[in-house]
Amino acid sequence: MSTIFLRIAWMKHYQGVSKNDIPTGAGSYVEENHDGGEVYNFQPSTDGYMFGYVHIQDYKAIRLERIGAEREDDYINGVTIVFFAKNPQTGGQYVVGWHKNATLYRNEQAGKAKGIRANGRRAFRAKARVKDCRLIHEDDRSFELPFRNVGGPGQSNVWYVENYNDPKYMKNLEEYIKDPAHCIDRKPKKGTRGRPWQKDVELKKRIETGAMDIVAEYFQKRNYTVEYKHTENLGWDLEAKLRNQTLLLEVKGLSGSFNSVELTHNEYINSKRNKTHYRLCIVANVLDTNNRKLDIYYYKDRKWTNNNNQKLVFEEIVSARVYPVVP
């Protein structure tokens, strides 16, 4: 099946513009008019279709021959269209949804898409059955597109991926489209310069190691196989596996009670990318066997909670690392 990426504006629902859902991040027309052809990309029509639109500069044709069509073909069937957009809050470009088994047209199709809105839609570029379309909730859009300088999408709103030089990316995309909620995104972060000095380094190490061992023992007693991953910079410390289930365990050890903990950027990003699998395991009083306490938080109903129905509040913070200038 051919795959093509189309860049559109960022919206929550793509079912028309409202005061709570205004398109952004897709050029001057969208920003000035708060509208665009893609604002109904995930609005079901009365005849069971969704009609996709992407704006192409000067209304140029989509080069269907690059995804398997003949040069004289006006359309191609059976395409997976991946829509992506720039996140206006965090930056970066993310998959927002897709139309599978779609019909993709070389040129804009003039006329009305049935049942979209009273005055009709001026044009569309693709159509697919509602059952083959999926919109990712705004909070769950975590599948990022590669950077431009490594072969990712450039300035064009159409990205043909047939020659992209990272087959792992396309493999991960296929897994994500099959089951976005249960797809694990493993992206080891490159090492960075650490702090040259820390107070009580040995004590801190004892607490961290002790906490990981406590969490590992907890899951092993429940028949999980546990692997230590803390040296791989994945964004979590342990992986616990039981049959076809894999849990990603980020461990925070404390010398005293739990008032707050800090997540690194890598840990925080992965808690959002892999929230279905991710568990935040907080061990209070690690070195005090009489008062030790383990809390495991998981993502449910768009909140992080534990089995006692205690919730976590996340406060995003900004930090910086400062270095002297080297002549």
Backbone bond lengths (Angstrom), bond angles and torsions (degrees), N, CA, C in turn:
res aa  C-N    CA-C-N  psi(-1)  N-CA   C-N-CA  omega(-1)  CA-C   N-CA-C  phi
1 M - - - 1.455 - - 1.522 109.47 -
2 S 1.342 117.57 131.73 1.447 122.29 179.94 1.526 110.31 -74.49
3 T 1.334 115.20 147.88 1.459 121.36 178.94 1.510 109.44 -128.03
4 I 1.334 115.96 140.05 1.451 121.64 176.52 1.518 108.30 -141.45
5 F 1.331 116.82 144.71 1.460 122.56 179.43 1.526 109.22 -106.03
6 L 1.331 116.70 132.91 1.457 122.06 178.91 1.529 109.36 -124.91
7 R 1.336 115.96 126.34 1.462 121.20 -179.37 1.528 110.30 -87.35
8 I 1.327 115.88 130.02 1.467 121.41 -179.58 1.526 108.86 -132.64
9 A 1.316 116.73 177.96 1.462 121.16 175.89 1.529 110.16 -70.02
10 W 1.317 115.26 159.67 1.478 121.40 177.39 1.525 108.90 -88.88
11 M 1.337 116.27 125.70 1.454 122.63 175.04 1.522 109.25 -142.46
12 K 1.313 115.95 169.80 1.462 120.52 176.30 1.520 111.32 -82.31
13 H 1.344 116.67 -49.34 1.463 120.31 -168.03 1.526 114.35 -120.76
14 Y 1.315 118.67 -23.78 1.468 121.76 -177.08 1.524 111.61 55.02
15 Q 1.314 114.65 42.58 1.466 120.93 175.99 1.523 110.27 -126.83
16 G 1.321 114.27 38.25 1.447 120.42 -179.59 1.512 112.00 103.73
17 V 1.321 115.60 158.63 1.458 121.54 -178.64 1.518 110.00 -83.74
18 S 1.315 116.38 135.09 1.461 122.46 173.61 1.516 107.83 -139.76
19 K 1.324 117.12 174.05 1.462 119.49 -178.00 1.531 111.56 -65.75
20 N 1.328 116.79 -21.15 1.462 120.76 178.93 1.521 112.94 -103.18
21 D 1.319 116.98 3.81 1.468 119.67 -178.90 1.529 108.72 -147.55
22 I 1.326 114.49 84.13 1.463 121.69 -177.79 1.519 108.55 -109.90
23 P 1.328 118.27 128.07 1.466 120.37 -179.36 1.521 112.08 -65.39
24 T 1.326 115.72 146.23 1.459 120.61 179.36 1.519 109.57 -150.33
25 G 1.337 115.12 159.45 1.457 121.01 172.20 1.505 115.48 77.55
26 A 1.337 118.09 33.21 1.471 118.98 -178.85 1.524 111.42 -142.66
27 G 1.320 116.86 43.36 1.448 119.39 174.85 1.509 114.11 99.15
28 S 1.335 115.08 170.73 1.459 121.72 -172.58 1.524 112.73 -65.88
29 Y 1.343 117.51 -37.10 1.466 119.09 -178.14 1.529 110.83 -61.63
30 V 1.307 116.12 -47.03 1.470 120.57 -179.56 1.520 110.26 -62.94
31 E 1.338 116.98 -44.67 1.459 120.28 -177.22 1.535 111.48 -65.55
32 E 1.322 117.33 -38.12 1.464 120.60 -176.86 1.527 112.50 -79.60
33 N 1.327 116.93 -35.38 1.464 120.55 -173.18 1.529 113.88 -104.30
34 H 1.344 116.19 -9.80 1.472 120.11 -177.68 1.526 110.63 53.77
35 D 1.306 115.31 42.87 1.458 121.17 -178.83 1.521 108.07 -157.89
36 G 1.302 115.93 169.71 1.453 120.82 178.17 1.502 110.36 175.75
37 G 1.317 116.87 162.31 1.457 120.43 -177.42 1.512 114.03 -62.58
38 E 1.366 117.55 -24.10 1.458 121.02 -175.35 1.513 114.54 -86.46
39 V 1.327 118.50 -0.58 1.463 120.18 -171.98 1.525 112.62 -67.94
40 Y 1.328 118.70 -10.61 1.471 122.50 176.97 1.534 112.04 -115.96
41 N 1.329 117.38 22.44 1.464 119.92 -174.75 1.521 114.13 -62.23
42 F 1.335 118.16 -22.08 1.464 120.81 179.75 1.530 111.31 -124.20
43 Q 1.328 115.14 32.58 1.460 121.72 174.02 1.525 109.38 -97.00
44 P 1.330 119.21 115.03 1.472 119.71 178.74 1.525 110.98 -63.70
45 S 1.302 115.51 138.97 1.459 119.94 175.48 1.529 109.46 -90.78
46 T 1.313 116.56 169.19 1.462 120.76 -177.63 1.519 112.16 -69.84
47 D 1.335 117.21 -18.54 1.464 118.53 179.30 1.532 112.72 -102.99
48 G 1.356 117.16 19.02 1.457 120.97 170.06 1.514 116.18 85.96
49 Y 1.320 117.41 20.35 1.462 120.89 179.30 1.521 110.56 -119.01
50 M 1.344 114.70 161.09 1.447 122.08 163.58 1.524 107.16 -117.25
51 F 1.327 115.57 139.47 1.454 121.24 -176.06 1.529 108.73 -112.51
52 G 1.334 115.82 121.61 1.450 120.69 -176.62 1.514 112.67 -99.06
53 Y 1.331 114.20 144.89 1.465 119.87 178.78 1.524 109.52 -133.50
54 V 1.316 116.52 144.99 1.451 122.91 169.66 1.522 107.09 -141.80
55 H 1.316 116.55 137.34 1.460 119.19 177.90 1.517 109.60 -86.10
56 I 1.316 115.63 129.14 1.459 121.65 176.59 1.518 107.79 -116.81
57 Q 1.308 116.06 132.99 1.457 121.36 -176.53 1.521 111.35 -52.02
58 D 1.331 114.92 134.06 1.470 122.88 -179.79 1.540 111.84 60.25
59 Y 1.342 115.69 18.18 1.473 121.57 177.41 1.529 111.43 56.10
60 K 1.312 115.20 39.12 1.466 120.26 -179.77 1.524 110.60 -69.41
61 A 1.313 114.83 164.63 1.459 121.17 179.94 1.531 110.60 -79.85
62 I 1.319 115.60 151.39 1.463 121.25 169.32 1.527 107.55 -80.60
63 R 1.293 116.64 133.55 1.473 121.06 -175.81 1.523 109.48 -83.05
64 L 1.301 115.03 81.91 1.465 120.74 -175.18 1.523 113.04 -61.09
65 E 1.342 116.79 -26.76 1.465 119.62 -179.29 1.533 111.56 -62.85
66 R 1.328 117.36 -19.64 1.456 120.31 179.27 1.522 112.48 -77.64
67 I 1.328 116.98 -11.10 1.471 119.70 178.43 1.527 111.24 -123.67
68 G 1.343 116.03 22.91 1.469 118.67 169.44 1.505 117.05 113.72
69 A 1.335 119.30 -6.34 1.464 120.72 180.00 1.530 110.23 -85.75
70 E 1.320 115.09 166.17 1.465 120.07 172.06 1.527 108.60 -83.00
71 R 1.329 116.11 157.88 1.464 120.19 -176.61 1.526 112.62 -62.30
72 E 1.323 116.40 -27.94 1.459 118.98 -178.24 1.530 112.75 -89.59
73 D 1.337 118.03 -4.56 1.460 120.95 -178.30 1.524 111.06 -72.38
74 D 1.334 115.55 138.41 1.466 121.12 177.44 1.520 112.20 -87.95
75 Y 1.334 116.51 -17.96 1.466 119.34 179.88 1.522 108.61 -156.11
76 I 1.324 116.17 167.70 1.455 122.50 176.38 1.525 107.72 -139.01
77 N 1.329 116.28 139.13 1.463 122.12 179.87 1.522 111.27 -98.52
78 G 1.310 115.73 164.19 1.466 121.65 172.87 1.513 114.67 73.33
79 V 1.307 117.63 28.93 1.463 121.62 -177.76 1.528 110.09 -94.87
80 T 1.342 116.31 143.26 1.453 121.25 167.86 1.517 107.61 -95.83
81 I 1.326 115.91 114.89 1.465 121.46 179.95 1.522 108.07 -101.52
82 V 1.318 115.95 117.36 1.458 121.55 179.67 1.523 108.10 -101.93
83 F 1.317 116.52 116.27 1.459 121.02 178.57 1.530 108.92 -91.51
84 F 1.330 115.77 133.61 1.453 119.40 177.94 1.518 109.88 -133.56
85 A 1.342 116.10 159.56 1.463 121.19 -176.14 1.518 109.39 -153.89
86 K 1.308 114.94 161.21 1.462 121.55 178.44 1.521 109.84 -85.66
87 N 1.336 115.82 126.86 1.460 120.52 177.62 1.536 108.54 -71.74
88 P 1.324 118.26 117.84 1.463 119.96 -174.80 1.526 113.59 -70.46
89 Q 1.324 117.95 -18.00 1.461 120.71 -177.58 1.520 112.26 -91.87
90 T 1.324 117.15 -42.22 1.460 120.42 -173.57 1.515 113.21 -107.87
91 G 1.349 117.41 -10.47 1.450 118.80 -170.54 1.518 110.02 75.35
92 G 1.309 117.69 -179.04 1.460 120.19 -176.83 1.509 110.48 79.78
93 Q 1.320 116.14 154.00 1.458 122.06 -177.68 1.524 109.40 -114.12
94 Y 1.330 115.70 130.82 1.454 121.30 -170.13 1.527 111.24 -131.20
95 V 1.321 114.89 150.55 1.459 120.72 173.62 1.519 108.70 -66.63
96 V 1.331 116.58 127.38 1.469 120.40 178.44 1.525 111.74 -105.70
97 G 1.333 117.55 -16.22 1.457 120.54 179.45 1.510 110.87 165.73
98 W 1.332 116.28 -176.49 1.459 119.96 -178.43 1.523 111.26 -155.59
99 H 1.321 114.10 158.38 1.466 124.25 169.38 1.524 106.59 -117.76
100 K 1.317 117.52 115.70 1.465 121.24 177.45 1.525 109.71 -95.46
101 N 1.349 114.52 160.90 1.466 120.46 178.67 1.530 110.95 50.27
102 A 1.314 115.70 38.84 1.461 121.42 -173.23 1.526 111.29 -89.84
103 T 1.322 114.47 157.72 1.459 122.04 167.63 1.522 107.11 -97.89
104 L 1.318 115.91 121.40 1.464 121.66 -178.45 1.525 108.20 -112.15
105 Y 1.322 116.94 129.51 1.460 122.72 -176.07 1.526 110.89 -99.86
106 R 1.309 114.79 146.01 1.458 120.14 179.34 1.526 110.69 -65.71
107 N 1.326 116.70 -41.09 1.454 122.40 -177.97 1.525 110.44 -121.72
108 E 1.307 116.05 162.81 1.450 120.54 176.24 1.520 110.50 -58.09
109 Q 1.332 114.37 139.21 1.461 120.39 178.11 1.524 108.83 -99.25
110 A 1.303 116.42 113.04 1.460 120.59 -179.43 1.518 109.74 -75.93
111 G 1.330 115.87 154.79 1.454 119.96 177.41 1.500 111.76 113.40
112 K 1.294 116.00 -179.03 1.447 121.83 -173.44 1.526 111.58 -92.93
113 A 1.318 115.41 138.80 1.454 121.04 168.55 1.519 106.40 -92.00
114 K 1.301 117.17 118.92 1.462 121.72 -168.65 1.527 112.88 -56.71
115 G 1.333 114.41 134.38 1.456 120.03 170.34 1.505 115.72 73.58
116 I 1.337 118.73 9.64 1.457 119.60 -178.52 1.522 110.90 -76.93
117 R 1.325 116.99 -50.28 1.456 121.46 176.35 1.526 107.82 -159.65
118 A 1.285 116.05 165.63 1.461 120.86 -170.29 1.522 113.03 -58.69
119 N 1.342 116.73 -42.55 1.458 118.28 -177.34 1.523 113.17 -91.74
120 G 1.327 115.97 10.25 1.458 119.92 175.05 1.514 113.07 76.00
121 R 1.306 116.02 174.21 1.459 122.12 177.72 1.527 107.99 -113.83
122 R 1.322 116.19 139.20 1.458 119.49 -175.16 1.515 112.72 -66.45
123 A 1.347 116.80 -40.37 1.465 119.01 -174.77 1.524 110.15 -159.61
124 F 1.332 115.39 161.35 1.460 121.18 173.15 1.516 108.02 -147.45
125 R 1.322 115.51 163.37 1.469 121.43 -178.13 1.524 112.45 -114.47
126 A 1.336 116.74 -16.67 1.464 119.45 -175.43 1.517 109.72 -157.00
127 K 1.333 115.31 160.35 1.462 119.53 172.91 1.520 109.22 -146.72
128 A 1.339 114.64 150.12 1.460 120.96 179.11 1.518 108.66 -153.23
129 R 1.323 115.81 156.30 1.460 120.64 176.71 1.521 110.26 -64.37
130 V 1.316 116.40 144.52 1.465 121.23 -179.07 1.518 111.11 -54.89
131 K 1.325 117.56 -39.17 1.460 121.46 -177.07 1.522 112.50 -65.13
132 D 1.335 117.15 -18.08 1.466 121.49 -178.81 1.523 112.51 -100.01
133 C 1.328 116.92 9.10 1.462 120.69 -176.97 1.525 110.00 -112.99
134 R 1.310 115.02 146.03 1.472 119.77 -179.31 1.526 109.23 -143.35
135 L 1.323 116.72 126.00 1.459 122.83 173.48 1.522 107.58 -106.81
136 I 1.330 116.78 129.95 1.459 121.18 178.18 1.527 109.03 -86.18
137 H 1.321 115.70 132.33 1.457 120.17 177.79 1.528 109.70 -55.27
138 E 1.319 116.16 143.39 1.466 120.66 -174.95 1.529 112.44 -53.86
139 D 1.322 118.43 -39.23 1.466 121.83 -178.34 1.523 112.94 -71.34
140 D 1.332 116.54 -18.44 1.463 120.68 -174.00 1.526 113.33 -104.49
141 R 1.306 117.63 7.57 1.468 119.96 -178.95 1.520 109.88 -78.54
142 S 1.310 115.88 97.60 1.462 120.95 -173.31 1.523 113.53 -126.17
143 F 1.355 117.30 -6.44 1.465 119.59 -178.48 1.526 107.72 -84.76
144 E 1.332 115.68 106.24 1.457 121.34 -171.96 1.516 111.52 -90.84
145 L 1.322 116.22 147.89 1.446 121.09 173.74 1.519 109.54 -83.30
146 P 1.335 117.64 151.13 1.469 119.95 -178.85 1.523 111.06 -67.90
147 F 1.317 114.77 157.72 1.453 119.95 179.29 1.523 110.64 -67.20
148 R 1.310 114.38 152.55 1.456 120.76 -177.99 1.524 111.85 -58.87
149 N 1.351 117.70 -38.48 1.460 120.29 -174.63 1.521 113.72 -75.01
150 V 1.339 117.87 -1.78 1.465 119.97 174.06 1.526 110.90 -115.82
151 G 1.307 115.90 22.20 1.458 119.63 175.41 1.505 114.81 99.68
152 G 1.328 117.19 7.96 1.459 120.42 179.09 1.516 111.66 -77.76
153 P 1.337 116.92 -170.84 1.460 120.19 -176.85 1.524 111.58 -64.45
154 G 1.307 115.83 141.26 1.457 120.84 177.76 1.514 110.46 -94.80
155 Q 1.336 116.47 -134.01 1.459 121.30 -177.66 1.530 112.64 -81.69
156 S 1.327 116.11 -23.07 1.455 119.53 -177.73 1.524 110.87 -68.92
157 N 1.325 116.80 151.52 1.465 121.18 176.92 1.522 112.66 -83.54
158 V 1.334 116.73 -1.52 1.469 121.41 177.23 1.519 108.42 -118.14
159 W 1.323 116.30 124.49 1.468 120.82 177.10 1.519 108.66 -116.14
160 Y 1.328 114.97 112.74 1.464 121.23 174.80 1.527 107.20 -88.76
161 V 1.320 116.63 122.21 1.468 119.43 -169.90 1.522 112.86 -104.87
162 E 1.342 118.08 11.45 1.461 118.75 -173.22 1.524 112.76 -65.05
163 N 1.344 116.81 -24.23 1.464 119.54 -179.24 1.526 112.50 -110.54
164 Y 1.310 117.52 14.40 1.462 119.01 -179.36 1.524 108.89 -65.50
165 N 1.328 115.52 136.42 1.467 119.89 -168.72 1.525 114.71 -90.70
166 D 1.310 118.35 17.11 1.464 120.40 178.30 1.529 109.45 -125.38
167 P 1.327 117.66 88.28 1.473 119.65 -178.43 1.519 112.88 -61.98
168 K 1.340 117.97 -25.29 1.466 120.30 178.92 1.522 110.71 -63.20
169 Y 1.334 116.18 -34.68 1.459 119.36 -179.01 1.522 110.52 -63.56
170 M 1.327 116.43 -45.68 1.456 119.88 -179.69 1.532 111.26 -66.81
171 K 1.319 116.05 -34.96 1.467 120.13 176.44 1.529 110.00 -63.52
172 N 1.335 115.95 -44.79 1.459 120.20 178.10 1.526 110.98 -63.20
173 L 1.335 115.94 -37.92 1.462 119.75 178.51 1.524 110.74 -62.91
174 E 1.320 116.77 -43.26 1.469 120.48 178.75 1.527 110.31 -59.75
175 E 1.336 116.85 -43.62 1.455 120.15 179.37 1.523 110.96 -65.22
176 Y 1.325 115.75 -38.49 1.464 120.34 -179.74 1.522 110.94 -64.76
177 I 1.328 117.26 -44.21 1.462 120.69 -179.42 1.534 110.98 -65.88
178 K 1.332 117.34 -34.60 1.463 120.33 177.91 1.521 111.18 -62.49
179 D 1.333 116.31 -42.88 1.466 119.81 -175.32 1.523 109.18 -157.59
180 P 1.345 118.07 81.31 1.468 120.11 -174.62 1.519 114.06 -60.42
181 A 1.324 118.02 -31.12 1.465 119.98 -177.00 1.521 112.49 -71.63
182 H 1.337 117.66 -25.62 1.458 120.37 -174.37 1.526 113.20 -115.89
183 C 1.312 116.74 15.64 1.461 120.40 178.32 1.524 108.96 -89.65
184 I 1.323 117.67 123.83 1.459 122.20 179.12 1.528 109.13 -89.13
185 D 1.314 116.06 128.53 1.457 121.87 -179.27 1.527 108.20 -102.68
186 R 1.333 117.22 104.70 1.464 121.52 -178.50 1.526 109.46 -101.91
187 K 1.314 115.60 108.61 1.461 121.71 178.11 1.518 108.58 -131.82
188 P 1.328 118.07 90.33 1.473 118.67 178.82 1.521 110.69 -58.09
189 K 1.304 115.82 134.35 1.456 120.85 178.61 1.517 108.95 -84.94
190 K 1.331 116.07 138.07 1.456 120.15 177.50 1.519 109.42 -65.06
191 G 1.333 115.71 146.34 1.451 120.98 -179.11 1.521 112.15 -63.56
192 T 1.310 115.91 145.88 1.458 121.61 176.95 1.517 109.57 -123.00
193 R 1.291 116.11 164.19 1.448 120.51 179.46 1.520 110.35 -64.15
194 G 1.309 116.01 125.83 1.454 119.94 -179.96 1.511 111.96 -85.62
195 R 1.300 115.94 174.02 1.454 120.65 178.43 1.528 109.03 -71.23
196 P 1.335 118.68 137.68 1.455 120.37 -177.69 1.528 113.51 -71.96
197 W 1.349 117.19 -19.32 1.460 119.52 -176.92 1.507 109.71 -151.05
198 Q 1.301 116.19 140.70 1.457 121.36 174.81 1.521 108.26 -140.05
199 K 1.301 114.77 141.65 1.455 119.96 178.89 1.529 110.04 -70.87
200 D 1.328 115.39 136.74 1.470 121.65 175.58 1.532 111.01 54.00
201 V 1.329 116.50 52.85 1.462 120.99 -177.57 1.515 111.18 -59.07
202 E 1.318 117.04 -45.03 1.463 120.39 -177.47 1.526 111.62 -64.77
203 L 1.328 116.75 -39.56 1.458 119.95 177.84 1.518 110.25 -64.67
204 K 1.313 116.67 -43.76 1.465 121.48 179.57 1.535 110.02 -60.01
205 K 1.337 115.88 -40.57 1.465 119.85 -179.66 1.526 110.65 -66.05
206 R 1.321 116.74 -41.05 1.472 120.63 178.92 1.518 110.71 -61.41
207 I 1.333 116.26 -41.20 1.467 120.36 -179.31 1.525 110.29 -67.26
208 E 1.328 117.49 -45.15 1.469 121.05 -179.24 1.531 111.22 -63.54
209 T 1.336 116.13 -47.44 1.466 120.09 -179.31 1.526 110.70 -65.52
210 G 1.328 115.94 -43.05 1.459 119.59 178.95 1.512 112.17 -61.37
211 A 1.324 116.73 -40.42 1.461 120.27 179.77 1.524 111.18 -64.82
212 M 1.327 117.24 -42.42 1.465 120.13 178.36 1.523 110.87 -62.47
213 D 1.315 117.09 -40.91 1.469 120.41 179.68 1.530 110.66 -65.40
214 I 1.317 116.99 -38.25 1.472 120.75 178.64 1.529 110.49 -63.77
215 V 1.321 116.49 -45.49 1.464 120.62 179.75 1.524 110.64 -66.26
216 A 1.335 116.11 -42.59 1.469 119.65 179.16 1.529 110.48 -60.12
217 E 1.323 117.31 -43.93 1.466 120.95 179.76 1.520 110.92 -62.94
218 Y 1.341 116.87 -39.79 1.472 121.31 179.75 1.530 110.21 -57.38
219 F 1.322 117.22 -47.09 1.464 119.83 -177.45 1.531 111.95 -76.63
220 Q 1.321 117.32 -33.15 1.470 119.39 177.75 1.524 111.30 -63.74
221 K 1.321 117.08 -36.14 1.465 120.57 177.46 1.522 111.63 -65.79
222 R 1.319 116.15 -17.31 1.472 121.51 178.95 1.526 111.04 -105.42
223 N 1.332 114.85 24.46 1.470 124.60 171.88 1.526 114.62 72.19
224 Y 1.325 117.53 15.69 1.461 120.62 173.44 1.530 109.62 -81.41
225 T 1.315 115.67 147.20 1.459 121.41 168.07 1.526 107.32 -93.04
226 V 1.326 117.01 125.69 1.464 121.36 -172.71 1.521 110.20 -112.67
227 E 1.312 116.14 132.62 1.462 122.57 175.15 1.524 109.33 -119.07
228 Y 1.325 115.97 137.07 1.462 121.44 177.06 1.526 108.90 -83.66
229 K 1.332 116.36 124.86 1.464 122.09 -177.07 1.532 112.25 -123.34
230 H 1.329 117.50 9.90 1.462 120.88 -170.44 1.525 113.87 -65.25
231 T 1.328 118.04 -19.64 1.469 120.17 -179.82 1.529 112.89 -89.63
232 E 1.339 117.89 -4.26 1.464 121.04 -174.22 1.524 113.63 -95.07
233 N 1.325 117.71 -2.95 1.462 122.28 175.86 1.527 112.47 58.22
234 L 1.329 117.36 40.56 1.466 122.08 -179.16 1.523 112.52 -83.41
235 G 1.332 115.78 -23.55 1.463 119.39 -174.47 1.514 111.56 109.50
236 W 1.335 116.92 7.76 1.465 122.87 172.73 1.518 107.95 -153.68
237 D 1.342 117.26 163.97 1.468 121.66 -171.63 1.516 114.30 -98.95
238 L 1.330 117.04 -35.97 1.462 121.89 -175.21 1.516 109.75 -134.72
239 E 1.331 115.46 155.56 1.459 121.37 169.51 1.517 108.45 -122.85
240 A 1.310 116.34 128.61 1.457 122.58 179.65 1.524 108.48 -114.19
241 K 1.331 116.92 125.03 1.455 120.95 -175.78 1.529 110.82 -122.62
242 L 1.332 114.91 135.02 1.455 121.94 176.05 1.518 107.30 -142.82
243 R 1.337 115.80 112.81 1.457 121.98 -174.07 1.534 109.74 53.33
244 N 1.319 119.23 -120.40 1.464 120.18 -177.10 1.529 112.72 -97.01
245 Q 1.329 117.40 13.58 1.456 121.59 -179.50 1.527 110.15 -103.13
246 T 1.317 116.51 133.91 1.463 122.33 175.40 1.523 108.80 -125.60
247 L 1.338 116.48 125.90 1.455 121.97 177.36 1.525 109.22 -111.64
248 L 1.320 115.74 137.01 1.455 122.89 178.82 1.523 107.34 -103.20
249 L 1.334 116.60 114.67 1.457 121.46 -169.74 1.521 110.90 -107.95
250 E 1.306 115.81 112.28 1.464 120.38 171.45 1.521 107.45 -95.69
251 V 1.342 115.79 124.47 1.461 121.70 -172.39 1.523 109.54 -108.99
252 K 1.333 115.95 131.45 1.451 122.12 173.73 1.523 108.21 -123.04
253 G 1.335 115.69 116.67 1.454 120.74 179.05 1.517 111.60 -101.21
254 L 1.321 116.40 138.78 1.458 121.85 -177.78 1.529 110.02 -126.90
255 S 1.323 115.54 144.46 1.463 119.35 176.74 1.523 111.27 -79.07
256 G 1.338 116.34 -23.21 1.456 121.06 178.67 1.511 111.34 -123.25
257 S 1.327 116.38 -151.26 1.458 120.88 -178.21 1.530 110.66 -77.64
258 F 1.317 115.54 167.07 1.466 121.38 -177.67 1.526 110.41 -89.69
259 N 1.325 115.22 108.60 1.455 121.24 172.42 1.525 110.40 -109.78
260 S 1.326 115.35 -41.09 1.460 120.94 175.95 1.518 108.25 -166.28
261 V 1.311 115.81 156.98 1.466 122.52 171.77 1.522 107.39 -135.62
262 E 1.315 116.22 161.93 1.453 120.73 177.29 1.522 109.77 -114.20
263 L 1.315 115.14 137.67 1.455 121.85 172.68 1.525 108.85 -100.62
264 T 1.320 116.90 138.27 1.458 119.81 172.39 1.527 108.73 -68.72
265 H 1.320 115.76 166.72 1.465 119.77 177.51 1.525 110.34 -56.68
266 N 1.336 116.51 -43.40 1.460 121.35 -178.64 1.526 110.88 -63.14
267 E 1.329 117.18 -43.36 1.462 121.06 179.45 1.526 111.32 -66.09
268 Y 1.323 115.79 -42.59 1.467 120.18 -178.32 1.524 111.21 -64.89
269 I 1.328 116.46 -45.33 1.467 120.47 178.91 1.519 110.48 -59.68
270 N 1.335 117.09 -43.09 1.462 119.71 -178.44 1.521 112.80 -73.06
271 S 1.327 117.81 -26.03 1.464 119.15 174.50 1.521 110.21 -66.09
272 K 1.335 117.21 -24.36 1.461 120.87 177.27 1.528 111.13 -91.01
273 R 1.330 117.24 -39.46 1.464 120.45 -179.95 1.522 111.74 -64.41
274 N 1.330 115.97 -40.80 1.468 121.33 -171.42 1.522 111.38 -119.37
275 K 1.322 116.54 39.72 1.465 119.93 -169.85 1.522 113.28 -61.60
276 T 1.336 117.98 -29.80 1.466 119.37 179.56 1.521 111.28 -63.72
277 H 1.329 116.90 -35.55 1.469 121.53 -177.14 1.518 113.06 -95.52
278 Y 1.312 117.01 -20.44 1.460 121.91 -168.49 1.528 111.30 -75.16
279 R 1.329 115.64 139.29 1.456 122.07 173.54 1.523 108.52 -132.04
280 L 1.313 116.09 130.37 1.455 121.17 175.89 1.521 107.85 -98.71
281 C 1.321 115.99 110.61 1.461 122.79 -173.58 1.529 108.79 -105.54
282 I 1.315 117.04 113.19 1.456 122.22 -175.60 1.518 109.11 -112.11
283 V 1.332 115.22 119.67 1.464 121.04 -178.71 1.525 107.95 -109.80
284 A 1.316 116.32 112.37 1.465 121.75 177.35 1.525 109.93 -90.87
285 N 1.315 116.89 150.29 1.480 122.94 177.61 1.533 110.98 52.43
286 V 1.306 115.48 51.68 1.471 120.57 -173.81 1.521 112.20 -54.99
287 L 1.326 117.48 -43.43 1.466 121.05 -173.66 1.518 113.84 -88.30
288 D 1.325 116.75 0.21 1.464 121.58 -179.91 1.531 108.46 -108.66
289 T 1.322 116.63 98.64 1.465 120.68 -174.12 1.524 112.76 -63.89
290 N 1.322 118.34 -22.34 1.466 120.61 -178.28 1.531 112.59 -82.79
291 N 1.317 116.54 -25.42 1.468 119.91 -175.03 1.525 112.71 -119.85
292 R 1.284 116.83 10.55 1.462 121.67 -178.26 1.536 110.18 -63.25
293 K 1.359 116.09 141.42 1.460 119.90 -178.42 1.524 109.41 -144.69
294 L 1.330 115.95 130.50 1.463 122.23 178.79 1.525 109.62 -112.11
295 D 1.331 116.07 124.76 1.463 122.18 172.97 1.521 108.65 -117.85
296 I 1.336 116.28 132.74 1.459 121.40 179.85 1.522 107.90 -118.14
297 Y 1.316 115.48 119.48 1.466 121.60 -177.87 1.530 109.69 -106.02
298 Y 1.312 115.74 140.72 1.463 122.24 -179.30 1.527 108.78 -137.23
299 Y 1.314 115.22 163.29 1.461 121.31 -174.95 1.527 109.63 -91.93
300 K 1.326 115.24 122.53 1.458 120.33 -179.75 1.527 108.94 -150.21
301 D 1.313 115.70 132.94 1.470 121.23 178.32 1.531 111.34 53.00
302 R 1.331 114.89 39.53 1.465 123.26 176.69 1.525 113.34 64.47
303 K 1.336 115.85 26.21 1.457 121.32 174.29 1.525 108.66 -139.26
304 W 1.349 115.13 154.22 1.455 120.51 173.47 1.519 107.97 -94.91
305 T 1.319 115.90 123.09 1.458 120.81 -173.64 1.523 109.96 -142.84
306 N 1.326 117.31 164.35 1.463 120.96 173.35 1.521 109.57 -116.04
307 N 1.309 116.53 -175.71 1.471 120.05 -175.30 1.521 112.81 -69.23
308 N 1.328 117.34 -14.16 1.464 121.13 176.21 1.521 111.45 -94.76
309 N 1.341 114.93 11.09 1.466 122.16 178.66 1.529 112.53 64.74
310 Q 1.327 116.54 24.18 1.457 120.38 172.72 1.528 108.84 -83.41
311 K 1.309 116.34 136.29 1.459 121.99 -175.07 1.528 111.14 -104.60
312 L 1.322 115.29 155.58 1.461 122.20 174.54 1.522 109.81 -107.42
313 V 1.314 115.77 143.93 1.457 122.32 172.70 1.520 107.50 -110.53
314 F 1.323 116.71 129.29 1.462 121.86 179.49 1.531 108.92 -102.01
315 E 1.310 116.14 126.84 1.461 121.80 175.80 1.527 108.14 -115.08
316 E 1.319 117.02 114.18 1.455 120.52 178.96 1.521 109.48 -75.81
317 I 1.344 115.88 135.43 1.456 121.37 -178.93 1.523 109.46 -126.33
318 V 1.316 114.54 156.00 1.467 121.00 178.16 1.517 107.91 -109.94
319 S 1.338 116.75 135.32 1.454 120.40 179.57 1.526 109.23 -136.09
320 A 1.305 115.62 174.29 1.470 120.30 178.70 1.517 108.34 -150.22
321 R 1.334 115.69 153.17 1.455 122.37 173.02 1.519 107.41 -116.62
322 V 1.314 116.04 131.48 1.466 121.46 -172.60 1.521 110.11 -114.64
323 Y 1.342 116.33 132.96 1.466 122.53 178.59 1.521 110.33 -126.01
324 P 1.303 117.41 151.37 1.468 119.38 173.36 1.529 110.19 -73.32
325 V 1.314 115.86 151.95 1.450 121.09 176.88 1.517 109.04 -74.75
326 V 1.337 116.80 128.79 1.455 121.76 178.60 1.533 108.82 -95.42
327 P 1.333 118.22 118.75 1.475 120.19 -178.16 1.538 111.65 -60.96
